[in-house]
Structures are given as C-alpha cells and as structure tokens.
C-alpha cells in the first residue's frame, strides 16, 4: 500500500488540501477501503480461493457475466496502477539525477537529460526490471517484497526522526518541469504553531507537473492511489499457502498501519513545512532528512514494489480470465505457463499494456482513471458480498464474521459517490464499458458451473413475495388465466404449447405430463432424467412455462394429482387445457416447428416417438370426459383444444393482405338451444379468453367476431343492443354478427316432439340447474341437430384463425360420457383450430 504517494505525493495532498481536508480525505478513503476489506475478508474465508483474487471472488459469487467484466476492469486498474507507480519512480529518478532546466550539461550526479521521450525511455527500462522479477516468479517477488518492506520501514523511521532532529532551514525549490532556471524558497520551520495554523485550511493551487489547477476531487484521486494496495494479497491468492487465513490478517493490519502513518505524517508536515515547500517540491522529504540518500532508496523501493505488485496482480487476473475461457480464443495465449506454473504469457501481455499506458507521460494525468477503476472494482466486491449475504444461502458461512449487509451497502455507496466526484466523465465511461462487457458476456460466454448468485437472490425474493401473495385477497378485477396444459408427447403438440403461451396473459403456465408407471416396481424415479428434456423444450419453444411431471397408475389419477399439487401459494392453475380426444393420427409437429428447423441436430430432446395410428390410446373416452368432470368439480375452468396443430400463426398473423385474421366467438351453448343465453358465467369466461388472446402481442392484428344466434320473433335488435352494451361495459371490442338459426333449432324441437315424455323447454333455469339436468338433455339433442349446428358455424366465413365455442358440462350419468364426447366431436368436426371453453369462475369486471 505504501507507494509513490507516501514519499512523493503526501506533501502534495497536505499542501493543497490543508490538514483538515487531508484528514477528511484519509477518513473517506479509509472508510471505503475498510468496508471493502470486510467484504474481501468475508468472501476470502468462505471456501478455497484460487488465482485471480478479486476476479475469482466476484466471478464465483456473481457469475461469469459480472466476474468477467469486472475482471477486465480490475486488470485495467492494475495495469494503469503499475504505469502510475513507474511514472512516479521516473519522476523521483529525474528529480535526483536529471539535468536542471536551462543547463546543457549536467554537473555532479545530475546527468540524466529531461524530456518526454527520455522520461518514457527511463520508464521503459524500469518496467523491464519489474518484468524480469515477475517472469522469474511469485516466490522471488514475495522475497523481494519483504526486503522492500524492511527498507521502507527503515526509511519511514528516519523520516519520523528527521521531523524532530532537523533544524529549521530554507529549501531552494527548482522547477524541473518548467523551462526556467528560477528558484523559489520553501521553509522547513521545525515544529511551529504559526506554520500549523497556516496549513490547517485548504489552499489549492496549480500542480507544477501538469500545469492544471487542483481541487478536492483531483487531489483525492492522487491520494487514493496510496490506499489501493489492499488487493495485493488477494491477487496472489493462488500463490499463498493458506489464503483464507493470511488475507484477512494481512489486509486488515496493513490498512490500520497505513492509516495511522498517513495521519501522523500529515500532521507532522503541516506543523513543520511551509505551504510553498509542500506544494512546489514533491521530493522535499529528501531535503529535510537526516540521511537524504536513504529517502531516495525508500522512494525507489516503495514505487518499485507497488509497480511489481500491480504488474503481477494484472498478470494473475489475466491468467485466471484466460483459464476460465470467458473470452474464448481472445485470451488463449495467456493460458501458457512455465514449468513451475508461472503464467509467463500473461505477465508479458500485461507488461505490453502497461508500456502503452506509459505514453500518458505524467503520474497525476492517469491518477483519476486508476482511482475510478479501483473504486468500481471495490464497489463490485462489496456488491458480491452483499448479494451473498442477502441470498441467505446456507453454504455462505465465512469464518470472518465482522461484516453485515450494512457495511457492504455503505462500501458500495461510498465508492459510487467518490467515483463521480473525482471524474464524472471517467466514471460514466467506465460504467458504460462495464455494461458493454456485461452484455457481451451474457450473450456470448459459455455457461459455467460456478453457480449463479442471481438464482439464489431470485429464489429468496420469490419465496418472500409468494408468502405475501394471499389468495384471500384475490379480486375479480385482477384475475388472470393460470394454465395447466396436459401434454402426452410434446412431439405432437408444439403449436398447442405455443398457443396456450399466448393465452396465459402473464399468468402461471405449467406443462403437465403423466407417466404411467408404478414407482414400487422401479429402481429409481424415471422422471428425473426427463426433466432436462422438458426444460430444454421450454427454452427452445421460448415459452414462459414451468414443467410438472408425475407418476400415476392412470392418466386421470395423474391429472388429479397435478390439479391438486401444481403451483405454490397464490400461484396455482385455475384453468385446465386438454388436447381433443379424436381418432386423428398424431403428427410430429416438432420437426416442422420454426424453433427446430435451424437446429435439427438437437431435435430429439429425449422424447419418445409418437404413437402409431393403429396403437391403442393411453386413455379411454370415458376416462377423458372423467378428467373434464374432475376439473369442473375442483372449480377449475376447462379448455379443450382441437386441431390447434393446424394453426399456422406466422402465416395467419403476419400476412399483409386485408382483411386481418379473425377470432370467431360463439358464446351460446349450441348443445342446449333451449337455454341459450349470453350473460352466464361460462359465456363471460369464453368472451374473456377470446379477449385475452386478442391482447397478446402476436394476435393484436386479429379482429373479434361475436355471433349472436337469433330466432324469428325474438326481437333480434333488442338482443343485439343488449349484447353491445355488455361488450361496452366489459371494454371488449368485437364485431357482432346476427345468425338466424331457426332451421337448426327446428330440428331440435322436432326431435323433442318425437321423444315420448320429453321435458318441456326450460328457458328460465339457471346455468347450474341446467347443468344438473343435462343428462336428460344429452339424450334429447340429436346427431342431426348437432351436424346442423356444426354446418351453421362452418358457414360463417371467411375462415377464422381460431374459433371459441361453448363447452357444455359433462352429464352426471357416467354412462353417457361416450355420447357426450361423440357430440362434441360432431360439433367441432372440420372447423379447423377450435377451442371449447367452460368457465366456472367470475372473471370479468365492469367496475374501476
């Protein structure tokens, strides 16, 4: 952490900001650092760490998108940091050995020429020295670092002694970066109350190295680089013997030690040095030292250590990114290591990028960018820890417990505020770059097996909100269809799955499947291997559905199980959708579905082939109608979908030709002409479902056509007005078409008169009463009448995209189930895509 700031920029900070603001800067910086260190320690002690430090922590906590993008940002932060320290070292070398401006030849030790290109050359040489050490390996670096630590500690001791031992003196200040040989005097006054008072307040001036006016944010940006070494230990996590033990102890002790030293030195400088000396001679510590050469050695050692630390950190991050294959071939070169495991190619690539950054030329120029990058990384480390804490995952139990979600949140807030205070432009650009990386990795990177914190957070929040979703507070105004679609084999029903997805209107959608097996006779659950195939189908068809599979001795028992158990809390299916029971041969629609035509190699998805036309069905007609009856007893709405596999939605809805596709709605019970009404619960539910389909994005071009069956002398105009008012109250836009059906009804009454003891018309019965008495009605409706009703529906052209018809309640007498099903088949024969609808719950509201 002690770097160029300690020896070359602490006077700059105190001289421009004054003691009060300097102490405030240290407090803010170390508050941010402290919160981040707590998060680092928490993550570092929650399992084994590997190479990559912060990148490894973030990627394993937040997933590959965040990990990869922050890894690149952290790599750039370390690269720029390394360049910054090399430039600081160049500044110190030139200050000690550079030929003064205005002189053609050097005298004494001042022999190095000064210019932009010469300083770039010196930086390149010093960076090459760092490269050699890093190429040799981390063990040499660790030994070199310990030696440097001893040197810096010794130099620090001599500096502290110098403040007390050195007598007051005037220090001539050369302006090495201005083309002038003028000098100015700064004063070391010794401990003086007058000097301290003079330095208490801020006095921002021009930085003599860049010629720019300083401010709180620009000085803070430079000062913060003296605190960014907190990740040095975690960056070497792959090289440490016990990272989870060493990182917390080493990092926390370093933070406390450096904070005390910075505050102590700031006070000593303010009490002993004039503002002119502090602002205009960044190397003044040499001038006031009891042994100046030692300070020079300390400056070189500290800046070299920081430069090497950042270079080796950058290389380890790059190596970890390459090894995780997040960027594919782009970083393939960085995977190569030496025989001892040192990632030499990553070191060389990092060195090249640092060399490019050296072209910026001045330390203070890149300080703001470096600080912004580091703050962004620290904010994300805090975010990773916050996410792990909020997810409440049982496996997040770090041995370091001195943190909470409050510390993480404070760390994030502090980083973000300071980032924008230092440089709004750099902060915005960094965030924009981060967002681009996030999006690129989200769509392009391969899936990982690290675990995604987003899944844990989503689970945590969904559970919380499901508990808050109280079924006792349900209101008809906010009703939405929640579908359970029973699928025997997805190969035969991809268009039906797609159609129901349009019909759900942001409600729950469950694909149900019953496997006819006995678990007692099996070694293991046969449904578990199938789960991935079904989830893959959901992904491929791009439907927002859950999958629910069950074992049962019969299909009817399985559907009962799913109706009882599917969903959770307030999210349970309220509508059962079944394919129609007929003799049509099943067709493999999956092979022709647009989702699979471009990926035929993935077509099988583990589903068995379709049933052969001659093979027996898995359920009988009686069992099929029994499923409908069961659902109605459970107060579930029922939809029977016939010939939906012939619905070509792409052709129907995207054709440019006029007129637009239509949805035909028949809200009258065609199998019960003696109780025809349009305002019962089932008719309103049917209207609602047609309207919901029309609201789906893919169906917005379609037009609703509502058919009003009228008899002669029944005042059709009044009926139409009444229906139009109902549609207006329900805010449903539909075209009403009157259909005379005297000839059809006549067939019904002829059959009635031909039946001895046939009951009289029951026009005033309520809907439920009519349902109870339907057994008699089933025997009364003749096939001739049903065929005439079918012909009437078919004649209302042009052919619609889909038809919605009223589904009568099954008879109470189970022996009449086959007759009921046969008449449904006659009614819908040849109609194309048709949905038979029976609703049991009120779903429409005319109130605000």
VENTABEL-V617219 format. One record per backbone hydrogen bond with DSSP energy under -0.5 kcal/mol. NH is the residue of the N-H (numbers start at 0). CO is the residue of the C=O. If there is no record, write none. Layout:
nh: <NH;NH>
co: <CO;CO>
//
This chain:
nh: <5;6;7;8;8;9;12;13;14;15;16;17;18;19;20;21;22;23;24;25;26;27;28;29;30;31;32;33;34;35;36;37;38;39;40;41;42;43;44;45;51;52;54;56;57;58;59;60;61;62;66;67;68;69;70;71;72;73;74;75;76;77;78;79;80;81;82;83;84;85;86;87;88;89;90;91;92;93;94;95;96;97;98;102;106;109;110;110;111;112;118;119;120;121;122;123;124;125;126;127;128;129;130;131;132;133;134;135;136;140;141;142;143;144;145;146;147;148;149;150;151;152;153;154;155;156;157;158;159;160;161;162;163;163;164;165;168;170;171;172;173;174;175;177;179;183;185;187;188;188;189;191;195;196;197;198;199;200;202;206;207;209;210;213;218;219;220;221;222;223;224;224;225;226;229;230;231;234;235;235;236;238;239;244;245;246;248;249;250;251;252;253;254;255;256;257;258;259;260;261;262;263;264;265;266;267;268;269;270;271;271;272;273;277;278;279;280;283;285;286;287;288;288;293;294;294;295;296;297;298;299;300;301;302;303;304;305;306;307;308;309;310;311;312;313;314;315;316;317;318;319;320;321;322;323;324;325;327;329;330;331;333;334;335;337;340;343;344;345;346;347;348;349;350;351;352;353;354;355;356;357;358;359;360;361;365;365;366;367;369;370;371;372;373;374;375;376;377;378;379;380;381;382;383;384;385;386;387;388;389;390;391;391;392;395;396;398;400;402;407;408;409;410;411;412;413;414;415;416;417;418;419;420;421;422;426;427;428;429;430;431;432;433;434;435;436;437;438;439;440;441;442;443;444;452;454;455;456;457;458;459;460;461;462;463;464;465;466;467;468;469;470;472;473;477;478;482;482;483;484;485;485;486;486;491;492;496;497;498;499;500;501;502;503;506;509;510;511;511;512;514;514;515;516;516;518;520;521;527;529;530;530;531;532;533;534;535;536;537;538;539;540;541;542;544;545;547;549;551;557;558;559;560;561;562;563;564;565;567;570;571;573;574;575;576;577;579;581;588;588;589;592;595;596;597;598;601;602;606;614;623;624;625;626;627;628;629;630;631;632;633;634;635;636;637;638;639;640;640;641;641;645;646;647;648;651;652;653;654;662;663;663;664;665;666;669;671;674;675;683;684;685;686;687;688;689;690;691;692;693;694;695;695;698;699;701;702;704;705;706;707;707;708;709;709;713;718;719;720;721;722;723;724;725;726;727;728;729;730;731;732;733;734;736;738;740;744;745;746;747;748;749;750;751;752;753;754;755;757;762;764;769;770;771;772;773;774;775;776;777;778;779;779;780;781;785;786;787;788;789;790;791;792;793;794;795;795;796;800;801;802;803;804;804;805;805;806;807;813;815;816;819;820;821;822;823;824;825;826;827;828;828;830;833;834;835;836;837>
co: <2;2;3;3;4;4;8;9;10;11;12;13;198;199;16;17;18;19;20;21;22;23;24;25;26;27;28;29;30;31;32;33;34;35;36;37;38;39;40;42;234;49;51;52;53;54;55;56;57;58;62;63;64;65;66;67;68;69;70;71;72;73;74;75;76;77;78;79;80;81;82;83;84;85;86;87;88;89;90;91;92;93;111;99;109;106;96;108;96;110;114;115;116;117;118;119;120;121;122;123;124;125;126;127;128;129;130;131;132;136;137;138;139;140;141;142;143;144;145;146;147;148;149;150;151;152;153;154;155;156;157;158;159;160;160;161;187;185;169;183;171;181;173;174;177;172;170;168;186;271;271;270;191;192;193;194;196;196;15;211;205;206;206;204;214;215;216;217;218;219;220;221;222;223;226;227;228;230;231;232;233;235;235;241;241;242;244;245;246;247;248;249;250;251;252;253;254;255;256;257;258;259;260;261;262;263;264;265;266;267;268;268;186;273;274;275;276;280;282;282;283;284;285;290;290;291;291;292;293;294;295;296;297;298;299;300;301;302;303;304;305;306;307;308;309;310;311;312;313;314;315;316;317;318;319;321;320;324;326;327;328;330;331;332;341;337;341;335;335;342;343;344;345;346;347;348;349;350;351;352;353;355;356;357;359;361;362;362;363;365;366;367;368;369;370;371;372;373;374;375;376;377;378;379;380;381;382;383;384;385;386;387;388;387;392;394;44;398;400;403;404;405;406;407;408;409;410;411;412;413;414;415;416;417;418;422;423;424;425;426;427;428;429;430;431;432;433;434;435;436;437;438;439;440;450;451;451;452;453;454;455;456;457;458;459;460;461;462;463;464;467;468;469;470;474;475;480;507;574;509;483;576;484;511;488;489;492;493;494;495;496;497;498;499;503;482;545;484;509;547;512;549;513;514;551;516;517;518;524;525;526;527;527;528;529;530;531;532;533;534;535;536;537;537;542;508;510;512;514;553;554;555;556;557;558;559;560;561;570;567;569;481;481;636;483;638;640;579;490;586;490;588;592;592;593;595;598;599;603;611;619;620;621;622;623;624;625;626;627;628;629;631;630;573;837;575;835;577;638;639;833;642;643;645;646;647;648;649;650;702;661;801;704;803;664;667;668;671;672;679;680;681;682;683;684;685;686;687;688;689;690;691;692;695;696;698;660;662;734;664;705;736;706;707;738;710;714;715;716;717;718;719;720;721;722;723;724;725;727;726;730;731;703;705;707;709;740;741;742;743;744;745;746;747;748;749;751;753;754;760;761;765;766;767;768;770;771;772;772;773;774;775;776;776;779;781;782;783;784;785;786;787;788;789;790;791;792;794;661;661;832;663;802;834;665;667;836;805;811;812;813;815;816;817;818;819;820;821;822;823;824;825;827;641;802;639;804;637>
//
